[in-house]
Amino acid sequence: MNVQAIDKFHKSRLGYLVFGLVELGLALLVMNKAIDNGNLLLWTLVLILLVGFLQNFGRMVVYKK
């Protein structure tokens, strides 16, 4: 797969769902590490991943072809 194919997939309803779930999973994994460690940088990464999840989920909900 090239970058254009991934971008085309990401802009579909299924792509928004997949990328959103991947970001949510990564956020949960990093959050688990941040709780144990207490590192502010890890908490910042968790917030960034959660914002990405919310953006993808919102785009999936209001998706128009």
Biopython code that builds the backbone (N, CA, C, O; Angstrom):
import numpy as np
from Bio.PDB.StructureBuilder import StructureBuilder

atoms = [
    (1, "MET", "N", (0.835, -1.196, 0.000)),
    (1, "MET", "CA", (0.000, 0.000, 0.000)),
    (1, "MET", "C", (0.871, 1.248, 0.000)),
    (1, "MET", "O", (1.883, 1.325, 0.698)),
    (2, "ASN", "N", (0.465, 2.196, -0.778)),
    (2, "ASN", "CA", (1.179, 3.461, -0.769)),
    (2, "ASN", "C", (0.420, 4.492, 0.063)),
    (2, "ASN", "O", (-0.665, 4.212, 0.573)),
    (3, "VAL", "N", (0.980, 5.646, 0.192)),
    (3, "VAL", "CA", (0.417, 6.687, 1.054)),
    (3, "VAL", "C", (-0.935, 7.152, 0.533)),
    (3, "VAL", "O", (-1.832, 7.437, 1.326)),
    (4, "GLN", "N", (-1.099, 7.234, -0.775)),
    (4, "GLN", "CA", (-2.361, 7.696, -1.345)),
    (4, "GLN", "C", (-3.490, 6.705, -1.076)),
    (4, "GLN", "O", (-4.624, 7.113, -0.825)),
    (5, "ALA", "N", (-3.192, 5.417, -1.125)),
    (5, "ALA", "CA", (-4.212, 4.402, -0.843)),
    (5, "ALA", "C", (-4.621, 4.444, 0.626)),
    (5, "ALA", "O", (-5.799, 4.299, 0.950)),
    (6, "ILE", "N", (-3.650, 4.642, 1.510)),
    (6, "ILE", "CA", (-3.959, 4.744, 2.942)),
    (6, "ILE", "C", (-4.789, 5.992, 3.203)),
    (6, "ILE", "O", (-5.731, 5.952, 3.995)),
    (7, "ASP", "N", (-4.455, 7.100, 2.549)),
    (7, "ASP", "CA", (-5.211, 8.338, 2.724)),
    (7, "ASP", "C", (-6.636, 8.175, 2.219)),
    (7, "ASP", "O", (-7.577, 8.658, 2.850)),
    (8, "LYS", "N", (-6.805, 7.502, 1.090)),
    (8, "LYS", "CA", (-8.143, 7.263, 0.551)),
    (8, "LYS", "C", (-8.960, 6.379, 1.503)),
    (8, "LYS", "O", (-10.145, 6.630, 1.723)),
    (9, "PHE", "N", (-8.329, 5.356, 2.057)),
    (9, "PHE", "CA", (-9.010, 4.493, 3.024)),
    (9, "PHE", "C", (-9.374, 5.264, 4.288)),
    (9, "PHE", "O", (-10.464, 5.090, 4.833)),
    (10, "HIS", "N", (-8.468, 6.111, 4.751)),
    (10, "HIS", "CA", (-8.708, 6.870, 5.985)),
    (10, "HIS", "C", (-9.895, 7.811, 5.841)),
    (10, "HIS", "O", (-10.567, 8.109, 6.829)),
    (11, "LYS", "N", (-10.164, 8.282, 4.638)),
    (11, "LYS", "CA", (-11.263, 9.227, 4.427)),
    (11, "LYS", "C", (-12.596, 8.536, 4.173)),
    (11, "LYS", "O", (-13.558, 9.182, 3.757)),
    (12, "SER", "N", (-12.664, 7.233, 4.417)),
    (12, "SER", "CA", (-13.935, 6.514, 4.315)),
    (12, "SER", "C", (-14.489, 6.292, 5.722)),
    (12, "SER", "O", (-13.784, 6.471, 6.715)),
    (13, "ARG", "N", (-15.753, 5.901, 5.792)),
    (13, "ARG", "CA", (-16.376, 5.671, 7.097)),
    (13, "ARG", "C", (-15.669, 4.553, 7.848)),
    (13, "ARG", "O", (-15.429, 4.672, 9.049)),
    (14, "LEU", "N", (-15.336, 3.476, 7.161)),
    (14, "LEU", "CA", (-14.619, 2.369, 7.795)),
    (14, "LEU", "C", (-13.217, 2.794, 8.225)),
    (14, "LEU", "O", (-12.734, 2.378, 9.278)),
    (15, "GLY", "N", (-12.571, 3.615, 7.417)),
    (15, "GLY", "CA", (-11.242, 4.109, 7.758)),
    (15, "GLY", "C", (-11.246, 4.957, 9.010)),
    (15, "GLY", "O", (-10.357, 4.838, 9.854)),
    (16, "TYR", "N", (-12.262, 5.826, 9.132)),
    (16, "TYR", "CA", (-12.374, 6.634, 10.350)),
    (16, "TYR", "C", (-12.565, 5.741, 11.570)),
    (16, "TYR", "O", (-11.999, 6.001, 12.631)),
    (17, "LEU", "N", (-13.365, 4.688, 11.414)),
    (17, "LEU", "CA", (-13.595, 3.771, 12.528)),
    (17, "LEU", "C", (-12.312, 3.037, 12.912)),
    (17, "LEU", "O", (-11.977, 2.953, 14.093)),
    (18, "VAL", "N", (-11.598, 2.507, 11.927)),
    (18, "VAL", "CA", (-10.372, 1.751, 12.197)),
    (18, "VAL", "C", (-9.309, 2.637, 12.829)),
    (18, "VAL", "O", (-8.709, 2.263, 13.837)),
    (19, "PHE", "N", (-9.073, 3.800, 12.251)),
    (19, "PHE", "CA", (-8.052, 4.692, 12.793)),
    (19, "PHE", "C", (-8.445, 5.194, 14.181)),
    (19, "PHE", "O", (-7.589, 5.349, 15.052)),
    (20, "GLY", "N", (-9.725, 5.445, 14.387)),
    (20, "GLY", "CA", (-10.188, 5.876, 15.700)),
    (20, "GLY", "C", (-9.995, 4.801, 16.749)),
    (20, "GLY", "O", (-9.565, 5.095, 17.865)),
    (21, "LEU", "N", (-10.309, 3.554, 16.408)),
    (21, "LEU", "CA", (-10.134, 2.462, 17.366)),
    (21, "LEU", "C", (-8.660, 2.192, 17.664)),
    (21, "LEU", "O", (-8.303, 1.850, 18.791)),
    (22, "VAL", "N", (-7.813, 2.347, 16.657)),
    (22, "VAL", "CA", (-6.370, 2.186, 16.882)),
    (22, "VAL", "C", (-5.873, 3.274, 17.831)),
    (22, "VAL", "O", (-5.096, 2.997, 18.745)),
    (23, "GLU", "N", (-6.320, 4.507, 17.614)),
    (23, "GLU", "CA", (-5.910, 5.596, 18.510)),
    (23, "GLU", "C", (-6.443, 5.395, 19.918)),
    (23, "GLU", "O", (-5.750, 5.691, 20.891)),
    (24, "LEU", "N", (-7.658, 4.899, 20.037)),
    (24, "LEU", "CA", (-8.214, 4.633, 21.357)),
    (24, "LEU", "C", (-7.432, 3.535, 22.067)),
    (24, "LEU", "O", (-7.152, 3.641, 23.261)),
    (25, "GLY", "N", (-7.082, 2.486, 21.338)),
    (25, "GLY", "CA", (-6.285, 1.414, 21.928)),
    (25, "GLY", "C", (-4.919, 1.890, 22.377)),
    (25, "GLY", "O", (-4.453, 1.534, 23.459)),
    (26, "LEU", "N", (-4.277, 2.697, 21.545)),
    (26, "LEU", "CA", (-2.978, 3.252, 21.922)),
    (26, "LEU", "C", (-3.107, 4.172, 23.132)),
    (26, "LEU", "O", (-2.247, 4.174, 24.012)),
    (27, "ALA", "N", (-4.182, 4.951, 23.173)),
    (27, "ALA", "CA", (-4.392, 5.838, 24.320)),
    (27, "ALA", "C", (-4.558, 5.043, 25.604)),
    (27, "ALA", "O", (-4.032, 5.434, 26.646)),
    (28, "LEU", "N", (-5.280, 3.934, 25.544)),
    (28, "LEU", "CA", (-5.459, 3.113, 26.736)),
    (28, "LEU", "C", (-4.151, 2.473, 27.184)),
    (28, "LEU", "O", (-3.876, 2.388, 28.381)),
    (29, "LEU", "N", (-3.348, 2.023, 26.230)),
    (29, "LEU", "CA", (-2.054, 1.438, 26.583)),
    (29, "LEU", "C", (-1.121, 2.469, 27.208)),
    (29, "LEU", "O", (-0.469, 2.198, 28.216)),
    (30, "VAL", "N", (-1.063, 3.647, 26.605)),
    (30, "VAL", "CA", (-0.197, 4.701, 27.134)),
    (30, "VAL", "C", (-0.726, 5.191, 28.481)),
    (30, "VAL", "O", (0.058, 5.517, 29.372)),
    (31, "MET", "N", (-2.064, 5.247, 28.636)),
    (31, "MET", "CA", (-2.638, 5.676, 29.898)),
    (31, "MET", "C", (-2.278, 4.696, 31.019)),
    (31, "MET", "O", (-2.002, 5.105, 32.147)),
    (32, "ASN", "N", (-2.284, 3.408, 30.699)),
    (32, "ASN", "CA", (-1.892, 2.410, 31.687)),
    (32, "ASN", "C", (-0.450, 2.633, 32.142)),
    (32, "ASN", "O", (-0.144, 2.531, 33.330)),
    (33, "LYS", "N", (0.417, 2.932, 31.205)),
    (33, "LYS", "CA", (1.813, 3.219, 31.534)),
    (33, "LYS", "C", (1.934, 4.544, 32.298)),
    (33, "LYS", "O", (2.746, 4.658, 33.216)),
    (34, "ALA", "N", (1.129, 5.543, 31.921)),
    (34, "ALA", "CA", (1.188, 6.850, 32.579)),
    (34, "ALA", "C", (0.696, 6.778, 34.019)),
    (34, "ALA", "O", (1.205, 7.488, 34.885)),
    (35, "ILE", "N", (-0.288, 5.927, 34.277)),
    (35, "ILE", "CA", (-0.778, 5.773, 35.651)),
    (35, "ILE", "C", (0.315, 5.184, 36.528)),
    (35, "ILE", "O", (0.519, 5.626, 37.659)),
    (36, "ASP", "N", (1.015, 4.188, 36.006)),
    (36, "ASP", "CA", (2.093, 3.571, 36.785)),
    (36, "ASP", "C", (3.278, 4.504, 36.967)),
    (36, "ASP", "O", (3.897, 4.536, 38.031)),
    (37, "ASN", "N", (3.592, 5.264, 35.922)),
    (37, "ASN", "CA", (4.799, 6.074, 35.905)),
    (37, "ASN", "C", (4.555, 7.491, 36.438)),
    (37, "ASN", "O", (5.404, 8.038, 37.142)),
    (38, "GLY", "N", (3.413, 8.086, 36.113)),
    (38, "GLY", "CA", (3.130, 9.451, 36.528)),
    (38, "GLY", "C", (3.845, 10.503, 35.702)),
    (38, "GLY", "O", (3.964, 11.648, 36.138)),
    (39, "ASN", "N", (4.318, 10.147, 34.537)),
    (39, "ASN", "CA", (5.062, 11.051, 33.674)),
    (39, "ASN", "C", (4.102, 11.992, 32.948)),
    (39, "ASN", "O", (3.144, 11.540, 32.322)),
    (40, "LEU", "N", (4.357, 13.298, 33.029)),
    (40, "LEU", "CA", (3.496, 14.283, 32.393)),
    (40, "LEU", "C", (3.528, 14.166, 30.872)),
    (40, "LEU", "O", (2.523, 14.435, 30.215)),
    (41, "LEU", "N", (4.646, 13.776, 30.314)),
    (41, "LEU", "CA", (4.757, 13.606, 28.869)),
    (41, "LEU", "C", (3.836, 12.490, 28.387)),
    (41, "LEU", "O", (3.221, 12.614, 27.328)),
    (42, "LEU", "N", (3.733, 11.413, 29.142)),
    (42, "LEU", "CA", (2.842, 10.318, 28.771)),
    (42, "LEU", "C", (1.382, 10.754, 28.853)),
    (42, "LEU", "O", (0.576, 10.371, 28.004)),
    (43, "TRP", "N", (1.034, 11.547, 29.861)),
    (43, "TRP", "CA", (-0.335, 12.047, 29.966)),
    (43, "TRP", "C", (-0.670, 12.975, 28.799)),
    (43, "TRP", "O", (-1.801, 12.980, 28.314)),
    (44, "THR", "N", (0.309, 13.756, 28.348)),
    (44, "THR", "CA", (0.102, 14.618, 27.182)),
    (44, "THR", "C", (-0.162, 13.776, 25.945)),
    (44, "THR", "O", (-1.040, 14.100, 25.145)),
    (45, "LEU", "N", (0.593, 12.697, 25.786)),
    (45, "LEU", "CA", (0.387, 11.797, 24.651)),
    (45, "LEU", "C", (-0.993, 11.158, 24.709)),
    (45, "LEU", "O", (-1.639, 10.988, 23.675)),
    (46, "VAL", "N", (-1.452, 10.804, 25.902)),
    (46, "VAL", "CA", (-2.798, 10.240, 26.060)),
    (46, "VAL", "C", (-3.844, 11.250, 25.586)),
    (46, "VAL", "O", (-4.777, 10.886, 24.871)),
    (47, "LEU", "N", (-3.696, 12.499, 25.975)),
    (47, "LEU", "CA", (-4.657, 13.532, 25.552)),
    (47, "LEU", "C", (-4.646, 13.729, 24.041)),
    (47, "LEU", "O", (-5.700, 13.891, 23.427)),
    (48, "ILE", "N", (-3.468, 13.715, 23.445)),
    (48, "ILE", "CA", (-3.367, 13.864, 21.989)),
    (48, "ILE", "C", (-4.054, 12.703, 21.282)),
    (48, "ILE", "O", (-4.778, 12.910, 20.308)),
    (49, "LEU", "N", (-3.833, 11.482, 21.765)),
    (49, "LEU", "CA", (-4.465, 10.315, 21.155)),
    (49, "LEU", "C", (-5.980, 10.330, 21.337)),
    (49, "LEU", "O", (-6.714, 9.924, 20.437)),
    (50, "LEU", "N", (-6.451, 10.792, 22.490)),
    (50, "LEU", "CA", (-7.901, 10.872, 22.713)),
    (50, "LEU", "C", (-8.549, 11.924, 21.816)),
    (50, "LEU", "O", (-9.658, 11.718, 21.322)),
    (51, "VAL", "N", (-7.875, 13.037, 21.604)),
    (51, "VAL", "CA", (-8.398, 14.051, 20.682)),
    (51, "VAL", "C", (-8.465, 13.487, 19.266)),
    (51, "VAL", "O", (-9.440, 13.727, 18.555)),
    (52, "GLY", "N", (-7.449, 12.748, 18.850)),
    (52, "GLY", "CA", (-7.468, 12.106, 17.538)),
    (52, "GLY", "C", (-8.606, 11.115, 17.412)),
    (52, "GLY", "O", (-9.262, 11.043, 16.373)),
    (53, "PHE", "N", (-8.845, 10.343, 18.477)),
    (53, "PHE", "CA", (-9.967, 9.404, 18.470)),
    (53, "PHE", "C", (-11.292, 10.140, 18.315)),
    (53, "PHE", "O", (-12.143, 9.740, 17.521)),
    (54, "LEU", "N", (-11.461, 11.216, 19.075)),
    (54, "LEU", "CA", (-12.709, 11.975, 18.999)),
    (54, "LEU", "C", (-12.907, 12.612, 17.623)),
    (54, "LEU", "O", (-14.033, 12.680, 17.130)),
    (55, "GLN", "N", (-11.832, 13.074, 17.008)),
    (55, "GLN", "CA", (-11.940, 13.638, 15.664)),
    (55, "GLN", "C", (-12.368, 12.578, 14.661)),
    (55, "GLN", "O", (-13.267, 12.813, 13.853)),
    (56, "ASN", "N", (-11.733, 11.416, 14.707)),
    (56, "ASN", "CA", (-12.096, 10.351, 13.774)),
    (56, "ASN", "C", (-13.519, 9.865, 14.019)),
    (56, "ASN", "O", (-14.257, 9.613, 13.066)),
    (57, "PHE", "N", (-13.912, 9.729, 15.285)),
    (57, "PHE", "CA", (-15.260, 9.284, 15.592)),
    (57, "PHE", "C", (-16.289, 10.315, 15.127)),
    (57, "PHE", "O", (-17.328, 9.954, 14.573)),
    (58, "GLY", "N", (-16.003, 11.582, 15.351)),
    (58, "GLY", "CA", (-16.920, 12.637, 14.892)),
    (58, "GLY", "C", (-17.041, 12.665, 13.383)),
    (58, "GLY", "O", (-18.139, 12.843, 12.856)),
    (59, "ARG", "N", (-15.947, 12.493, 12.686)),
    (59, "ARG", "CA", (-15.994, 12.466, 11.214)),
    (59, "ARG", "C", (-16.744, 11.244, 10.722)),
    (59, "ARG", "O", (-17.425, 11.310, 9.698)),
    (60, "MET", "N", (-16.633, 10.118, 11.437)),
    (60, "MET", "CA", (-17.350, 8.919, 11.036)),
    (60, "MET", "C", (-18.857, 9.119, 11.196)),
    (60, "MET", "O", (-19.637, 8.671, 10.356)),
    (61, "VAL", "N", (-19.266, 9.791, 12.270)),
    (61, "VAL", "CA", (-20.685, 9.988, 12.536)),
    (61, "VAL", "C", (-21.317, 10.924, 11.502)),
    (61, "VAL", "O", (-22.429, 10.665, 11.043)),
    (62, "VAL", "N", (-20.635, 11.995, 11.133)),
    (62, "VAL", "CA", (-21.195, 12.961, 10.199)),
    (62, "VAL", "C", (-20.681, 12.759, 8.775)),
    (62, "VAL", "O", (-20.727, 13.685, 7.966)),
    (63, "TYR", "N", (-20.195, 11.565, 8.463)),
    (63, "TYR", "CA", (-19.616, 11.264, 7.154)),
    (63, "TYR", "C", (-20.667, 11.437, 6.047)),
    (63, "TYR", "O", (-21.783, 10.927, 6.150)),
    (64, "LYS", "N", (-20.292, 12.159, 4.998)),
    (64, "LYS", "CA", (-21.131, 12.311, 3.814)),
    (64, "LYS", "C", (-20.306, 11.933, 2.610)),
    (64, "LYS", "O", (-19.168, 12.380, 2.466)),
    (65, "LYS", "N", (-20.861, 11.126, 1.755)),
    (65, "LYS", "CA", (-20.111, 10.710, 0.576)),
    (65, "LYS", "C", (-20.371, 11.630, -0.569)),
    (65, "LYS", "O", (-19.821, 11.435, -1.654)),
]
sb = StructureBuilder()
sb.init_structure("model")
sb.init_model(0)
sb.init_chain("A")
sb.init_seg("    ")
for serial, (resi, resn, name, xyz) in enumerate(atoms, 1):
    if name == "N":
        sb.init_residue(resn, " ", resi, " ")
    sb.init_atom(name, np.array(xyz, "f"), 0.0, 1.0, " ", f" {name:<3s}", serial, name[0])
structure = sb.get_structure()
